[in-house]
Amino acid sequence: MTTKLCRLILGVAAIGGLAACTVGPDFLRPKAPEAQGYTPEPLPARTTAARVGGGEAQRFVAGLDIPGQWWTLFHSEPLNALIERALKANPNIAAAQAALRQSQELVYAQQGALFPTVGANASATREKSSGAAFGIPGLSSIFSVSTAQLSVAYAPDIFGGVRRAVESAEAQRDAERYQLEATYLTLTSNVVTAAIQEASLRAQIAATQDIIDYENQQLVVLQHQFDLGGASKAAVLAQAATLAQTRATLPGLQKQLAQTRNQLAALAGQLPSEAMAERFELSSLQLPADLPVSLPSRLVEQRPDIRAAEAQLHAFSAQIGVATARQLPQFSLTGSFGSVASPITNIFSPHTGVWSIGAGVTQTLFDAGTLLHQKRAAVAAFDQAAAQYRSTVLTAFQNVADALRAIQSDADALAAQVASVQSAADSLELSRQQFQLGAITYLSLLTAEQTYQQARINLVQAQANRYADTAALFQALGGGWWNRQDAVLTDNSDGFWP
């Protein structure tokens, strides 16, 4: 009888599944923007070049793919080692991986609602009855009752509400997957940016120390000239003040360097007190010569934040179907088979079997608009997700356009800054000679010194900007996560799941 009951329940479930429909909208991926580029005018073939470290010309290559380990294009072994360690130890990566595992388990849990629920129970009781209840005083009996039962319950997904719930859970899982990719991209970009910042600060500190040494030498010369009557006390004091001002900038740079080192340690998943072997200098970084410019139609495929927003949109679309299905009749099938016997040794004896089978349908007739408003709320949530998706796309295109503009401007600025440093150095040398000949006052020499000092610092910052904005372009284009060696292509999606 058990076999017949199970076949009946599963047969009805199969019929219900075949006759089922799926209410609610079918999700369609948003179309990519029909843009032809990221800037109103065509990009130049290459950037301006400058004869200084980090001043190489860069080419914009349309459609060039991005390597999964894009940071290796800077050809820095310390940077590669630090990022590899950060990817293994950073807690944000571990948290995103756990969130992905959780979302996958929730998919499995939701899929369970598509199948019947089978339960088993058994009980045994021993009871004494009194004949007084039946008008026979003095009569009593003691007996045992044992029960074993198998029950099956199934709610046919006639209108597809459960399947829409599964679809929503799968979309949420995809969103978590792309959030993990976004976490990878953010982490690697932050490490590269912080490493470039450290290199810049080291160069600024070195330039400042050179300036301090020069100004100190000038002070010694002026003091000697003053002792001989060849310079005024005012000139000596002015030089001493300039030296003190320059020295005052050094602690601020050193503080920034220490804080940047602490940031790199945290990104690598270690405490600031732990020694970090990696050290970054601008001279150890190489500027990538070829810069990828992805087709605008591909950007929505490459940016993990856009893919995550799309998955969220899909999830909310499916929730409209879930809310719609709740407004329709709900069907249920139940069945049970078991045995009731006394004593327990007869539990499976002939003629002790009991069974039941039933079907039900429920339909809400009045709920003060609860289900209707829940559906309207699901539609509003979808509209909100659609607006957020469009905002994410606009921000992505803005990020790429900003990076492209910055790279061009950085190249021009660096070339101009190289010329500025050369001019300031020539002016300082001429002013020094004229001051020694008494042709100009010390204030004119001091102005030339200060101009040269600022030009040196600006040059270092301009060099660092080229590296930083190049990294920003790789980040804005998605970072090549689809080419990562540690990513695995899933069977149910066109994305990657590490």
Secondary structure, DSSP 8 states (H G I E B T S, - for coil): -HHHHHHHHHHHHHHHHHH----S-----------S-SSSS---SB----SSTT----EEEET----TTGGGGG--HHHHHHHHHHHHH-HHHHHHHHHHHHHHHHHHHHHGGGS-EEEEEEEEEEEEEEGGGGT-TT-EEEEEEEEEEEEEEE---TTSHHHHHHHHHHHHHHHHHHHHHHHHHHHHHHHHHHHHHHHHHHHHHHHHHHHHHHHHHHHHHHHHHHHTTSS-HHHHHHHHHHHHHHHHHHHHHHHHHHHHHHHHHHHTT--TTS-------GGG----SEEEE--HHHHHHH-HHHHHHHHHHHHHHHHHHHHHHHTS-EEEEEEEEEEEESSGGGTTSTT-EEEEEEEEEE----STTHHHHHHHHHHHHHHHHHHHHHHHHHHHHHHHHHHHHHHHHHHHHHHHHHHHHHHHHHHHHHHHHHHHTTSS-HHHHHHHHHHHHHHHHHHHHHHHHHHHHHHHHHHHTTTTGGG-TT-EE-SS-SSEE-
